[in-house]
Amino acid sequence: MLKDYLSANKANFTDHTELRAQVNTNNRVVMLAGNMVGNTQSEKSGVSARVYRGGTYGFAGGAEYTPESVKSVLKAATENAVFMDANIKKGEPPLPKIENAPEKIGLKSPIFEDIPQSVLIDYARSLDEFIAKKYKNLASRTIVADALYIEKLLAVSDGADSHFFQPRSMVYAWLTAETSDGVPVELFKGFSHVGRFDEFFKNPKDLEQQLDELYKNLMDKRDGVYANAGLRTCVLHPDLAGMLSHEAVGHTVEADMVLGGSVAGPALGKQVASEMISMTDFAHTAFGKPCPLPIYVDDEGTPAEDAVLIENGILKGYMHNRESARHFGVKPQGNARAFEFSDEPLIRMRNTVIHPGKDKFDDLIASVDDGYFLVKTGNGQADSTGEFMFSVDLGYEIKNGKLGKAIRETTISGVAFEMLKTVDMISDDMAWEISGFCGKKQAMTTSMGGPALRCKMNIGGR
């Protein structure tokens, strides 16, 4: 547990200042076809300071966390801010203060000791053996057991000081088979929880139902057919809908992207989606339940609140840090986040989802005469115009309201805001996905998700 060497330095803050100590611990084991090919333990820790003056920031960091190093880093960041202000001469006023912020936001769960690496090794090996024994016709299999723990201490000149701890435990499984003509096909499944690894991953048999489904999907894909290219009616699985909302919509409404010219800039207050679509970046509570990765205060000391992005199809707002919130004349809601001690906070998503609708999932499938159910996406890209292209690793035909054959890997493409305008059915349930990372300039833990959507989508073919 990090000792507080920060608070004693608050008397030396001259401008808006963020002083942050942080330690990221990551343990990982990789098994390939029964052989351990990766076994790593890493820790990145240190302290950083960021000082705002006249429209520029001075930043400094160091890998040593002692009372002396804190003073040194703070001094360097302050000197950097003075230098930047004197040379760039933006002449901006001080950042608005956060009103009525709590003095300190503490941990919501206790710190616990890390587990031995042997726990991850034993689990990965037993899961690999379980898969090898039960699932035949596999060409290869890869298992990853991963535990990431992030602890932060934050002291700020105004806003909320905080002590943050987020443990995330993950297991990833890749299964590979071959088609009759020897072409490899692969599917991936991530299992993730917030908490210590051995609290959730005890017996591989606990994952059996989900692994059964993964294996069935792989065998279906092995015998799959090619999709018919064109603009087609599609039902998007919640996982895929969540990924699209994050990549193709969420990034365009981050205020730094807006200031850089994203498509969301001139769209504020306008219809960007079907009236059925509402989308929120939740801070810590969504639909009356805790979010998968709750954020109570960001790394600028701003208490976290929900950021409403789209409401009934209308673009309502952006995600901000303090500086962009001042520019747009709105209240910051806690979206400035840094992944490691040496990173400066950037505007980032937290728990970003499309809201559930009123339709039953089975009715979405039944409503399609000739189209596709798109389940999983692999890699892809989206840009500030909202234009996207993603691979589809798993999908099925829909014929006369029923699921048909699986399809081979294909692609989907379009412009997010135009695609969302075609949504005409939304399922009344939803799913969260928390096993990945967002890669905007620096890694970041985020969660995304939503319901299943029926829409029009450009899909590739052979």
PALUM-909374 format. One record per residue (C-alpha): residue number from 1; z, y, x. Coordinates in steps of 0.05 Angstrom, whole numbers, always signed. Layout:
BEGIN
[atom NUM,[Z,Y,X]] ...
This chain:
BEGIN
[atom 1,[+0,+0,+0]] [atom 2,[-20,+68,+27]] [atom 3,[+36,+114,+49]] [atom 4,[+32,+185,+25]] [atom 5,[+17,+228,+86]] [atom 6,[-24,+276,+43]] [atom 7,[+23,+314,-2]] [atom 8,[+60,+348,+55]] [atom 9,[-5,+384,+74]] [atom 10,[-18,+417,+7]] [atom 11,[+18,+480,+31]] [atom 12,[-38,+488,+82]] [atom 13,[-95,+487,+31]] [atom 14,[-131,+555,+33]] [atom 15,[-191,+542,-13]] [atom 16,[-209,+487,-62]] [atom 17,[-190,+425,-22]] [atom 18,[-193,+350,-33]] [atom 19,[-153,+306,+15]] [atom 20,[-165,+232,+7]] [atom 21,[-138,+170,+42]] [atom 22,[-173,+105,+25]] [atom 23,[-179,+32,+44]] [atom 24,[-234,-16,+21]] [atom 25,[-222,-90,+34]] [atom 26,[-278,-140,+23]] [atom 27,[-274,-215,+32]] [atom 28,[-335,-258,+22]] [atom 29,[-357,-331,+28]] [atom 30,[-428,-356,+21]] [atom 31,[-448,-429,+10]] [atom 32,[-521,-451,+14]] [atom 33,[-535,-522,-9]] [atom 34,[-465,-545,+10]] [atom 35,[-464,-509,+77]] [atom 36,[-420,-448,+90]] [atom 37,[-468,-396,+118]] [atom 38,[-424,-335,+109]] [atom 39,[-349,-323,+119]] [atom 40,[-330,-250,+128]] [atom 41,[-270,-205,+121]] [atom 42,[-277,-130,+129]] [atom 43,[-234,-69,+120]] [atom 44,[-257,+4,+122]] [atom 45,[-201,+54,+119]] [atom 46,[-186,+125,+138]] [atom 47,[-177,+196,+112]] [atom 48,[-225,+251,+94]] [atom 49,[-220,+324,+72]] [atom 50,[-270,+368,+35]] [atom 51,[-262,+443,+29]] [atom 52,[-304,+488,-16]] [atom 53,[-318,+560,+3]] [atom 54,[-371,+608,-24]] [atom 55,[-417,+554,-51]] [atom 56,[-415,+506,+8]] [atom 57,[-370,+448,+29]] [atom 58,[-339,+432,+95]] [atom 59,[-326,+357,+104]] [atom 60,[-291,+317,+158]] [atom 61,[-263,+247,+163]] [atom 62,[-229,+199,+210]] [atom 63,[-215,+124,+213]] [atom 64,[-143,+133,+234]] [atom 65,[-92,+147,+179]] [atom 66,[-29,+179,+207]] [atom 67,[+7,+245,+193]] [atom 68,[-27,+274,+255]] [atom 69,[-97,+250,+236]] [atom 70,[-89,+280,+166]] [atom 71,[-73,+348,+196]] [atom 72,[-132,+342,+244]] [atom 73,[-182,+323,+190]] [atom 74,[-158,+378,+144]] [atom 75,[-165,+429,+200]] [atom 76,[-235,+406,+217]] [atom 77,[-259,+407,+145]] [atom 78,[-230,+478,+135]] [atom 79,[-265,+502,+198]] [atom 80,[-330,+470,+175]] [atom 81,[-325,+505,+108]] [atom 82,[-314,+572,+142]] [atom 83,[-375,+560,+188]] [atom 84,[-420,+538,+131]] [atom 85,[-400,+597,+88]] [atom 86,[-412,+647,+144]] [atom 87,[-481,+619,+160]] [atom 88,[-509,+600,+93]] [atom 89,[-479,+659,+55]] [atom 90,[-488,+634,-16]] [atom 91,[-434,+681,-40]] [atom 92,[-413,+636,-98]] [atom 93,[-344,+649,-130]] [atom 94,[-288,+597,-125]] [atom 95,[-293,+535,-167]] [atom 96,[-259,+542,-236]] [atom 97,[-190,+512,-236]] [atom 98,[-174,+452,-279]] [atom 99,[-128,+475,-334]] [atom 100,[-69,+434,-359]] [atom 101,[-81,+376,-311]] [atom 102,[-23,+328,-301]] [atom 103,[+11,+336,-234]] [atom 104,[-5,+265,-214]] [atom 105,[-40,+206,-245]] [atom 106,[-10,+142,-218]] [atom 107,[-29,+69,-217]] [atom 108,[-40,+31,-282]] [atom 109,[-27,-35,-247]] [atom 110,[+16,-55,-188]] [atom 111,[-11,-65,-118]] [atom 112,[-12,-138,-98]] [atom 113,[-21,-173,-32]] [atom 114,[-90,-198,-14]] [atom 115,[-103,-273,-19]] [atom 116,[-119,-318,+41]] [atom 117,[-192,-327,+57]] [atom 118,[-181,-402,+46]] [atom 119,[-176,-389,-29]] [atom 120,[-248,-363,-31]] [atom 121,[-272,-419,+15]] [atom 122,[-241,-474,-26]] [atom 123,[-267,-445,-92]] [atom 124,[-338,-435,-66]] [atom 125,[-340,-505,-39]] [atom 126,[-313,-537,-103]] [atom 127,[-361,-496,-146]] [atom 128,[-419,-518,-102]] [atom 129,[-398,-591,-108]] [atom 130,[-391,-584,-183]] [atom 131,[-461,-556,-190]] [atom 132,[-492,-608,-143]] [atom 133,[-460,-665,-181]] [atom 134,[-476,-643,-252]] [atom 135,[-543,-607,-248]] [atom 136,[-602,-648,-225]] [atom 137,[-673,-626,-206]] [atom 138,[-649,-567,-165]] [atom 139,[-687,-548,-102]] [atom 140,[-631,-504,-77]] [atom 141,[-566,-470,-96]] [atom 142,[-527,-412,-68]] [atom 143,[-455,-393,-84]] [atom 144,[-421,-328,-65]] [atom 145,[-346,-316,-74]] [atom 146,[-327,-243,-64]] [atom 147,[-264,-201,-71]] [atom 148,[-267,-125,-65]] [atom 149,[-204,-83,-67]] [atom 150,[-206,-7,-66]] [atom 151,[-143,+36,-59]] [atom 152,[-143,+112,-57]] [atom 153,[-92,+168,-50]] [atom 154,[-116,+237,-69]] [atom 155,[-84,+306,-61]] [atom 156,[-121,+367,-87]] [atom 157,[-110,+442,-89]] [atom 158,[-116,+441,-164]] [atom 159,[-125,+386,-214]] [atom 160,[-90,+319,-212]] [atom 161,[-66,+283,-150]] [atom 162,[-75,+209,-158]] [atom 163,[-61,+139,-133]] [atom 164,[-118,+92,-151]] [atom 165,[-125,+17,-142]] [atom 166,[-184,-25,-166]] [atom 167,[-189,-99,-150]] [atom 168,[-256,-132,-169]] [atom 169,[-268,-206,-160]] [atom 170,[-337,-237,-165]] [atom 171,[-373,-303,-162]] [atom 172,[-449,-306,-159]] [atom 173,[-491,-368,-170]] [atom 174,[-565,-375,-153]] [atom 175,[-601,-438,-177]] [atom 176,[-672,-455,-155]] [atom 177,[-720,-507,-182]] [atom 178,[-794,-521,-171]] [atom 179,[-851,-522,-221]] [atom 180,[-898,-582,-225]] [atom 181,[-945,-547,-176]] [atom 182,[-889,-534,-126]] [atom 183,[-876,-460,-141]] [atom 184,[-802,-442,-135]] [atom 185,[-767,-409,-194]] [atom 186,[-698,-380,-190]] [atom 187,[-644,-354,-236]] [atom 188,[-579,-318,-220]] [atom 189,[-513,-309,-256]] [atom 190,[-456,-263,-237]] [atom 191,[-384,-274,-260]] [atom 192,[-337,-215,-250]] [atom 193,[-266,-194,-268]] [atom 194,[-219,-138,-251]] [atom 195,[-160,-169,-216]] [atom 196,[-142,-215,-159]] [atom 197,[-192,-271,-146]] [atom 198,[-145,-330,-158]] [atom 199,[-122,-301,-225]] [atom 200,[-191,-314,-255]] [atom 201,[-227,-365,-211]] [atom 202,[-183,-426,-211]] [atom 203,[-225,-486,-233]] [atom 204,[-302,-487,-230]] [atom 205,[-302,-525,-296]] [atom 206,[-279,-460,-329]] [atom 207,[-350,-435,-317]] [atom 208,[-384,-498,-343]] [atom 209,[-409,-470,-409]] [atom 210,[-442,-410,-375]] [atom 211,[-470,-454,-319]] [atom 212,[-498,-502,-371]] [atom 213,[-535,-444,-402]] [atom 214,[-560,-420,-334]] [atom 215,[-586,-489,-317]] [atom 216,[-621,-496,-385]] [atom 217,[-653,-428,-376]] [atom 218,[-677,-449,-307]] [atom 219,[-708,-513,-333]] [atom 220,[-741,-474,-389]] [atom 221,[-769,-424,-339]] [atom 222,[-794,-480,-295]] [atom 223,[-839,-503,-352]] [atom 224,[-853,-432,-375]] [atom 225,[-918,-398,-394]] [atom 226,[-947,-330,-376]] [atom 227,[-935,-271,-422]] [atom 228,[-993,-237,-456]] [atom 229,[-997,-168,-426]] [atom 230,[-995,-105,-467]] [atom 231,[-950,-63,-512]] [atom 232,[-909,-115,-548]] [atom 233,[-851,-119,-596]] [atom 234,[-791,-141,-554]] [atom 235,[-718,-156,-564]] [atom 236,[-678,-136,-503]] [atom 237,[-616,-176,-486]] [atom 238,[-554,-132,-476]] [atom 239,[-555,-145,-401]] [atom 240,[-626,-120,-395]] [atom 241,[-615,-62,-443]] [atom 242,[-554,-42,-403]] [atom 243,[-593,-42,-338]] [atom 244,[-648,+0,-367]] [atom 245,[-599,+50,-397]] [atom 246,[-565,+56,-329]] [atom 247,[-626,+61,-284]] [atom 248,[-678,+95,-328]] [atom 249,[-634,+140,-370]] [atom 250,[-566,+147,-337]] [atom 251,[-592,+173,-270]] [atom 252,[-636,+225,-304]] [atom 253,[-576,+256,-338]] [atom 254,[-533,+263,-275]] [atom 255,[-529,+338,-266]] [atom 256,[-551,+337,-193]] [atom 257,[-613,+299,-214]] [atom 258,[-624,+349,-270]] [atom 259,[-619,+407,-221]] [atom 260,[-669,+369,-178]] [atom 261,[-720,+370,-235]] [atom 262,[-707,+307,-275]] [atom 263,[-740,+297,-343]] [atom 264,[-673,+309,-377]] [atom 265,[-671,+383,-357]] [atom 266,[-717,+411,-411]] [atom 267,[-696,+357,-460]] [atom 268,[-625,+380,-473]] [atom 269,[-614,+388,-548]] [atom 270,[-678,+351,-564]] [atom 271,[-694,+283,-591]] [atom 272,[-702,+233,-534]] [atom 273,[-690,+168,-572]] [atom 274,[-689,+137,-640]] [atom 275,[-636,+166,-687]] [atom 276,[-602,+98,-681]] [atom 277,[-587,+109,-607]] [atom 278,[-521,+138,-582]] [atom 279,[-501,+132,-509]] [atom 280,[-436,+150,-474]] [atom 281,[-409,+147,-403]] [atom 282,[-339,+125,-420]] [atom 283,[-281,+142,-374]] [atom 284,[-228,+89,-387]] [atom 285,[-228,+69,-461]] [atom 286,[-288,+50,-504]] [atom 287,[-288,+30,-577]] [atom 288,[-213,+25,-577]] [atom 289,[-208,-22,-517]] [atom 290,[-199,-11,-441]] [atom 291,[-264,-4,-403]] [atom 292,[-281,-58,-352]] [atom 293,[-274,-9,-294]] [atom 294,[-229,+47,-319]] [atom 295,[-228,+115,-284]] [atom 296,[-170,+162,-300]] [atom 297,[-184,+216,-249]] [atom 298,[-244,+227,-203]] [atom 299,[-245,+243,-129]] [atom 300,[-245,+318,-142]] [atom 301,[-179,+312,-180]] [atom 302,[-212,+321,-248]] [atom 303,[-179,+281,-304]] [atom 304,[-231,+234,-332]] [atom 305,[-258,+242,-402]] [atom 306,[-317,+211,-439]] [atom 307,[-385,+243,-427]] [atom 308,[-428,+240,-489]] [atom 309,[-500,+234,-466]] [atom 310,[-542,+218,-528]] [atom 311,[-518,+224,-600]] [atom 312,[-561,+199,-657]] [atom 313,[-622,+205,-613]] [atom 314,[-608,+277,-589]] [atom 315,[-593,+290,-515]] [atom 316,[-524,+323,-517]] [atom 317,[-502,+331,-445]] [atom 318,[-501,+310,-373]] [atom 319,[-451,+280,-324]] [atom 320,[-420,+332,-277]] [atom 321,[-379,+347,-217]] [atom 322,[-340,+413,-216]] [atom 323,[-396,+453,-184]] [atom 324,[-451,+430,-233]] [atom 325,[-404,+439,-292]] [atom 326,[-394,+512,-271]] [atom 327,[-470,+520,-265]] [atom 328,[-482,+494,-335]] [atom 329,[-420,+528,-365]] [atom 330,[-387,+464,-388]] [atom 331,[-322,+427,-375]] [atom 332,[-324,+375,-319]] [atom 333,[-305,+305,-344]] [atom 334,[-290,+267,-280]] [atom 335,[-356,+239,-254]] [atom 336,[-348,+257,-180]] [atom 337,[-336,+192,-142]] [atom 338,[-338,+167,-70]] [atom 339,[-343,+95,-50]] [atom 340,[-312,+97,+20]] [atom 341,[-265,+145,+55]] [atom 342,[-324,+172,+96]] [atom 343,[-366,+187,+34]] [atom 344,[-367,+254,-2]] [atom 345,[-359,+250,-78]] [atom 346,[-425,+248,-116]] [atom 347,[-439,+252,-190]] [atom 348,[-436,+179,-212]] [atom 349,[-434,+137,-274]] [atom 350,[-371,+100,-294]] [atom 351,[-377,+56,-357]] [atom 352,[-444,+73,-387]] [atom 353,[-467,+40,-451]] [atom 354,[-511,+46,-513]] [atom 355,[-467,+41,-575]] [atom 356,[-472,-21,-619]] [atom 357,[-511,-16,-684]] [atom 358,[-506,-51,-751]] [atom 359,[-556,-109,-746]] [atom 360,[-542,-181,-732]] [atom 361,[-572,-209,-668]] [atom 362,[-605,-267,-705]] [atom 363,[-639,-217,-751]] [atom 364,[-670,-181,-691]] [atom 365,[-703,-246,-670]] [atom 366,[-722,-266,-740]] [atom 367,[-756,-198,-751]] [atom 368,[-808,-210,-696]] [atom 369,[-872,-247,-713]] [atom 370,[-904,-245,-644]] [atom 371,[-865,-216,-586]] [atom 372,[-815,-231,-532]] [atom 373,[-740,-238,-521]] [atom 374,[-727,-208,-452]] [atom 375,[-661,-233,-422]] [atom 376,[-653,-218,-348]] [atom 377,[-681,-168,-299]] [atom 378,[-682,-174,-224]] [atom 379,[-705,-116,-181]] [atom 380,[-740,-54,-203]] [atom 381,[-742,+21,-199]] [atom 382,[-738,+83,-241]] [atom 383,[-748,+156,-221]] [atom 384,[-727,+225,-245]] [atom 385,[-784,+226,-295]] [atom 386,[-752,+167,-332]] [atom 387,[-811,+124,-314]] [atom 388,[-790,+53,-297]] [atom 389,[-816,-14,-275]] [atom 390,[-771,-76,-273]] [atom 391,[-782,-149,-261]] [atom 392,[-763,-197,-317]] [atom 393,[-733,-260,-288]] [atom 394,[-720,-294,-355]] [atom 395,[-752,-285,-423]] [atom 396,[-776,-325,-483]] [atom 397,[-833,-320,-532]] [atom 398,[-816,-303,-603]] [atom 399,[-863,-335,-653]] [atom 400,[-855,-326,-728]] [atom 401,[-782,-304,-720]] [atom 402,[-762,-362,-675]] [atom 403,[-752,-369,-600]] [atom 404,[-809,-406,-566]] [atom 405,[-826,-424,-495]] [atom 406,[-796,-390,-435]] [atom 407,[-842,-343,-397]] [atom 408,[-856,-339,-322]] [atom 409,[-832,-279,-284]] [atom 410,[-866,-215,-306]] [atom 411,[-854,-140,-308]] [atom 412,[-837,-87,-359]] [atom 413,[-854,-14,-352]] [atom 414,[-854,+52,-389]] [atom 415,[-819,+118,-396]] [atom 416,[-746,+110,-418]] [atom 417,[-742,+166,-469]] [atom 418,[-808,+144,-501]] [atom 419,[-786,+71,-503]] [atom 420,[-720,+90,-535]] [atom 421,[-756,+126,-591]] [atom 422,[-787,+59,-613]] [atom 423,[-719,+26,-623]] [atom 424,[-712,+6,-696]] [atom 425,[-658,-48,-695]] [atom 426,[-593,-52,-656]] [atom 427,[-544,-111,-656]] [atom 428,[-473,-100,-679]] [atom 429,[-443,-133,-617]] [atom 430,[-446,-114,-544]] [atom 431,[-434,-140,-474]] [atom 432,[-409,-108,-410]] [atom 433,[-437,-123,-341]] [atom 434,[-393,-106,-281]] [atom 435,[-416,-152,-224]] [atom 436,[-465,-105,-190]] [atom 437,[-465,-39,-153]] [atom 438,[-501,+27,-164]] [atom 439,[-538,+48,-102]] [atom 440,[-547,+124,-108]] [atom 441,[-542,+146,-35]] [atom 442,[-477,+105,-28]] [atom 443,[-454,+42,-63]] [atom 444,[-409,+49,-124]] [atom 445,[-375,+2,-173]] [atom 446,[-398,+16,-244]] [atom 447,[-402,-21,-309]] [atom 448,[-459,-18,-359]] [atom 449,[-480,-53,-422]] [atom 450,[-492,-47,-496]] [atom 451,[-522,-85,-553]] [atom 452,[-588,-121,-562]] [atom 453,[-646,-74,-580]] [atom 454,[-713,-84,-615]] [atom 455,[-766,-39,-587]] [atom 456,[-838,-33,-562]] [atom 457,[-846,-49,-489]] [atom 458,[-904,-53,-440]] [atom 459,[-902,-123,-411]] [atom 460,[-943,-153,-355]] [atom 461,[-982,-218,-357]] [atom 462,[-1010,-268,-307]] 
